């Protein structure tokens, strides 16, 4: 009763202030609660967006690198005949493609991942077949190098004997026996040089024919993998949000290969005829 009596003695103005303060406090609490919920949602949205942005960046970097390696691998396969298998491991030329392909398989959609897996597998099989096709080219390259080395040695020996003969004549002390021995050495060296030169020419003809066969085989292999590469590129573009048409890609690639095939055959014919 005492408390009630005391409360009744509180002026109405004070009660109004108390009520107003209570309402204000309630409003602040509701506002803070609303702001907290909004902040939580904003943070969740930001986290989700950052995650999407990170994935988009990861997809872009890996897919662009994969496209770059596909182009580089085609160039590498075209240069197989120019590489020296005694100085480098030729198969390492596709190691970066396989590495980037493995990354793409981890982040790609299932259908795209299957295309990338099949594409890298076909590239691996293709390089194995092309290594067999390019082997005769490398064999002729080695024979040409050895014939050139022997030819150079024979020419050096002939020049040495010729210089000694000239020195003997200029000295005024002729030695017929030594002179004839040097002449025989020159004749022998020149005969050997001529033989090595003819061998080298023969090896060059074989090298040209083997290079032609390899280039045609390489072009055919690249043409076979073209449709799969076109579908893979279209799938990668779709995941990057870019418009693409796999059928149109395939048609373009096939047209390009037909043009390249015609130009390559004409170039090889001119080389053989020349």
C-alpha positions as CSV (number, residue, x, y, z in Angstrom):
1,X,0.0,0.0,0.0
2,X,2.9,2.3,0.8
3,X,4.3,1.9,-2.7
4,X,1.0,2.5,-4.3
5,X,0.5,5.6,-2.2
6,X,3.9,6.9,-3.2
7,X,3.2,6.2,-6.9
8,X,0.0,8.2,-6.6
9,X,2.0,11.1,-5.3
10,X,4.2,11.2,-8.5
11,X,3.0,14.1,-10.7
12,X,1.4,13.2,-14.1
13,X,4.1,15.2,-15.9
14,X,6.8,12.8,-14.6
15,X,4.7,9.8,-15.6
16,X,4.5,11.2,-19.0
17,X,8.2,11.6,-19.2
18,X,8.7,8.0,-17.9
19,X,6.3,6.6,-20.5
20,X,7.9,8.6,-23.2
21,X,11.3,7.4,-22.1
22,X,10.0,3.8,-22.1
23,X,8.6,4.2,-25.6
24,X,11.9,5.7,-26.8
25,X,13.8,2.9,-25.2
26,X,11.6,0.3,-26.8
27,X,12.0,2.0,-30.2
28,X,15.7,2.0,-29.9
29,X,15.7,-1.7,-28.9
30,X,13.5,-2.6,-31.9
31,X,15.6,-0.4,-34.2
32,X,18.8,-2.0,-32.9
33,X,17.3,-5.5,-33.4
34,X,16.2,-4.6,-36.9
35,X,19.7,-3.1,-37.7
36,X,21.3,-6.2,-36.3
37,X,19.2,-8.5,-38.5
38,X,19.9,-6.3,-41.5
39,X,23.6,-6.3,-40.7
40,X,23.7,-10.1,-40.3
41,X,21.9,-10.5,-43.7
42,X,24.2,-7.9,-45.3
43,X,27.3,-9.8,-43.9
44,X,25.9,-13.1,-45.2
45,X,25.2,-11.6,-48.6
46,X,28.6,-10.0,-48.7
47,X,30.3,-13.3,-47.7
48,X,28.2,-15.1,-50.4
49,X,29.0,-12.5,-53.0
50,X,32.7,-12.6,-52.1
51,X,32.7,-16.4,-52.4
52,X,31.0,-16.1,-55.8
53,X,33.5,-13.5,-56.9
54,X,36.4,-15.7,-55.8
55,X,35.0,-18.7,-57.7
56,X,34.3,-16.5,-60.7
57,X,37.9,-15.3,-60.6
58,X,39.2,-18.8,-60.1
59,X,37.2,-20.1,-63.1
60,X,38.3,-17.3,-65.3
61,X,42.0,-17.7,-64.5
62,X,42.0,-21.5,-64.9
63,X,39.8,-21.6,-68.0
64,X,41.8,-18.8,-69.7
65,X,45.0,-20.6,-68.9
66,X,43.6,-23.9,-70.2
67,X,42.6,-22.2,-73.5
68,X,46.1,-20.8,-73.7
69,X,47.7,-24.2,-73.1
70,X,45.5,-25.8,-75.8
71,X,46.8,-23.3,-78.3
72,X,50.4,-23.7,-77.1
73,X,50.1,-27.5,-77.2
74,X,49.1,-27.4,-80.9
75,X,52.1,-25.3,-81.6
76,X,54.3,-27.7,-79.6
77,X,53.1,-30.7,-81.5
78,X,53.9,-28.9,-84.8
79,X,57.5,-28.4,-83.6
80,X,58.1,-32.0,-82.6
81,X,60.3,-32.6,-85.7
82,X,62.5,-29.7,-84.7
83,X,63.2,-30.9,-81.2
84,X,66.2,-33.0,-80.2
85,X,65.1,-36.1,-78.2
86,X,68.7,-36.6,-77.0
87,X,68.7,-33.3,-75.1
88,X,65.2,-33.0,-73.7
89,X,62.2,-35.1,-72.8
90,X,59.7,-34.3,-75.5
91,X,56.7,-35.5,-73.6
92,X,57.2,-32.7,-71.1
93,X,55.9,-30.3,-73.6
94,X,52.3,-31.1,-72.6
95,X,52.9,-31.2,-68.9
96,X,51.4,-27.7,-68.3
97,X,48.3,-28.7,-70.3
98,X,47.8,-31.7,-68.1
99,X,48.4,-29.6,-64.9
100,X,45.9,-26.9,-65.8
101,X,43.5,-29.6,-67.1
102,X,43.6,-31.2,-63.7
103,X,42.7,-27.9,-62.0
104,X,39.9,-27.3,-64.4
105,X,38.4,-30.7,-63.7
106,X,38.2,-29.8,-60.0
107,X,36.2,-26.6,-60.4
108,X,34.2,-27.3,-63.6
109,X,30.6,-28.5,-63.8
110,X,30.4,-32.3,-64.3
111,X,29.7,-32.1,-68.0
112,X,32.6,-29.7,-68.6
113,X,34.9,-31.7,-66.4
114,X,34.2,-34.8,-68.5
115,X,35.0,-32.9,-71.6
116,X,38.3,-31.6,-70.2
117,X,39.2,-35.1,-69.0
118,X,38.6,-36.6,-72.4
119,X,40.5,-33.8,-74.1
120,X,43.6,-34.1,-72.0
121,X,43.5,-37.9,-72.5
122,X,43.3,-37.5,-76.3
123,X,46.2,-35.1,-76.2
124,X,48.2,-37.6,-74.3
125,X,47.4,-40.4,-76.7
126,X,48.0,-38.1,-79.7
127,X,51.5,-37.2,-78.5
128,X,52.4,-40.9,-78.1
129,X,51.4,-41.6,-81.7
130,X,53.2,-38.5,-83.0
131,X,56.4,-39.5,-81.2
132,X,56.3,-42.7,-83.4
133,X,55.6,-40.7,-86.5
134,X,58.4,-38.1,-85.8
135,X,61.0,-40.8,-85.0
136,X,62.3,-41.1,-88.6
137,X,62.7,-37.3,-88.8
138,X,64.9,-37.4,-85.7
139,X,66.9,-40.4,-87.0
140,X,67.7,-38.5,-90.2
141,X,68.6,-35.4,-88.2
142,X,71.2,-37.4,-86.3
143,X,72.5,-38.9,-89.5
144,X,72.8,-35.5,-91.1
145,X,74.6,-34.1,-88.0
146,X,77.1,-37.0,-88.0
147,X,77.7,-36.8,-91.7
148,X,78.3,-33.0,-91.4
149,X,80.8,-33.6,-88.6
150,X,82.7,-36.2,-90.6
151,X,82.7,-33.9,-93.7
152,X,84.1,-31.1,-91.7
153,X,86.8,-33.2,-90.2
154,X,87.8,-34.5,-93.7
155,X,87.9,-30.9,-95.0
156,X,90.1,-29.8,-92.0
157,X,92.5,-32.7,-92.7
158,X,92.7,-31.8,-96.4
159,X,93.4,-28.2,-95.6
160,X,96.0,-29.2,-93.0
161,X,97.9,-31.3,-95.6
162,X,97.5,-28.6,-98.2
163,X,99.0,-26.0,-95.9
164,X,101.9,-28.2,-95.1
165,X,102.6,-28.8,-98.8
166,X,102.5,-25.0,-99.4
167,X,104.9,-24.4,-96.5
168,X,107.3,-27.1,-97.9
169,X,107.3,-25.4,-101.4
170,X,107.9,-22.0,-99.9
171,X,110.7,-23.2,-97.7
172,X,112.9,-24.1,-100.7
173,X,113.6,-27.5,-99.2
174,X,111.5,-29.9,-101.3
175,X,110.9,-33.4,-100.0
176,X,109.3,-35.5,-102.8
177,X,108.5,-38.5,-100.6
178,X,106.8,-36.2,-98.0
179,X,105.1,-34.2,-100.8
180,X,103.6,-37.4,-102.3
181,X,102.4,-38.6,-98.9
182,X,100.7,-35.3,-98.3
183,X,99.1,-35.5,-101.7
184,X,97.8,-38.9,-101.0
185,X,96.4,-37.7,-97.7
186,X,94.6,-34.8,-99.5
187,X,93.2,-37.1,-102.1
188,X,91.9,-39.5,-99.4
189,X,90.4,-36.7,-97.3
190,X,88.7,-35.2,-100.3
191,X,87.3,-38.5,-101.3
192,X,85.9,-39.0,-97.8
193,X,84.6,-35.5,-97.8
194,X,82.8,-36.1,-101.1
195,X,81.4,-39.4,-99.8
196,X,80.1,-37.7,-96.6
197,X,78.6,-34.9,-98.7
198,X,76.7,-37.3,-100.9
199,X,75.5,-39.2,-97.8
200,X,74.3,-36.0,-96.2
201,X,72.4,-35.0,-99.3
202,X,70.8,-38.4,-99.3
203,X,69.9,-38.0,-95.6
204,X,68.4,-34.6,-96.3
205,X,66.1,-36.1,-99.0
206,X,65.0,-38.7,-96.4
207,X,64.6,-36.0,-93.8
208,X,62.3,-33.9,-96.2
209,X,60.2,-37.0,-97.0
210,X,59.9,-38.0,-93.3
211,X,59.0,-34.4,-92.3
212,X,56.3,-34.3,-94.9
213,X,54.8,-37.6,-93.6
214,X,55.0,-36.3,-90.0
215,X,53.4,-33.0,-90.8
216,X,50.5,-34.7,-92.6
217,X,50.1,-37.1,-89.7
218,X,50.2,-34.3,-87.1
219,X,47.6,-32.3,-89.1
220,X,45.3,-35.3,-89.2
221,X,45.7,-35.9,-85.5
222,X,44.9,-32.3,-84.7
223,X,41.9,-32.4,-87.0
224,X,40.5,-35.5,-85.2
225,X,40.7,-33.7,-81.8
226,X,39.2,-30.5,-83.2
227,X,35.5,-31.3,-82.5
228,X,36.2,-32.3,-78.9
229,X,38.3,-29.1,-78.4
230,X,35.4,-27.1,-79.8
231,X,32.9,-28.6,-77.4
232,X,35.3,-28.0,-74.5
233,X,35.8,-24.4,-75.5
234,X,32.0,-23.9,-75.8
235,X,31.5,-25.4,-72.3
236,X,34.2,-23.2,-70.8
237,X,32.7,-20.1,-72.3
238,X,29.2,-21.1,-71.0
239,X,30.5,-21.4,-67.5
240,X,32.2,-18.0,-67.8
241,X,28.8,-16.5,-68.9
242,X,29.8,-16.0,-72.5
243,X,27.6,-16.9,-75.4
244,X,28.9,-19.8,-77.5
245,X,27.8,-22.4,-80.0
246,X,29.7,-25.6,-80.1
247,X,28.4,-26.5,-83.5
248,X,29.6,-23.2,-84.9
249,X,33.0,-23.7,-83.3
250,X,33.3,-27.2,-84.8
251,X,32.4,-25.8,-88.3
252,X,35.0,-23.1,-88.0
253,X,37.7,-25.4,-86.8
254,X,37.0,-27.9,-89.6
255,X,37.1,-25.1,-92.2
256,X,40.4,-23.9,-90.7
257,X,41.9,-27.4,-90.8
258,X,40.9,-27.9,-94.4
259,X,42.6,-24.7,-95.4
260,X,45.7,-25.6,-93.4
261,X,45.8,-29.1,-94.9
262,X,45.6,-27.7,-98.4
263,X,48.4,-25.1,-97.8
264,X,50.6,-27.6,-96.0
265,X,50.3,-30.1,-98.9
266,X,51.2,-27.5,-101.4
267,X,54.1,-26.3,-99.4
268,X,55.5,-29.8,-99.0
269,X,55.1,-30.5,-102.7
270,X,57.1,-27.4,-103.5
271,X,59.9,-28.4,-101.0
272,X,60.1,-31.9,-102.5
273,X,60.1,-30.6,-106.1
274,X,62.7,-28.0,-105.2
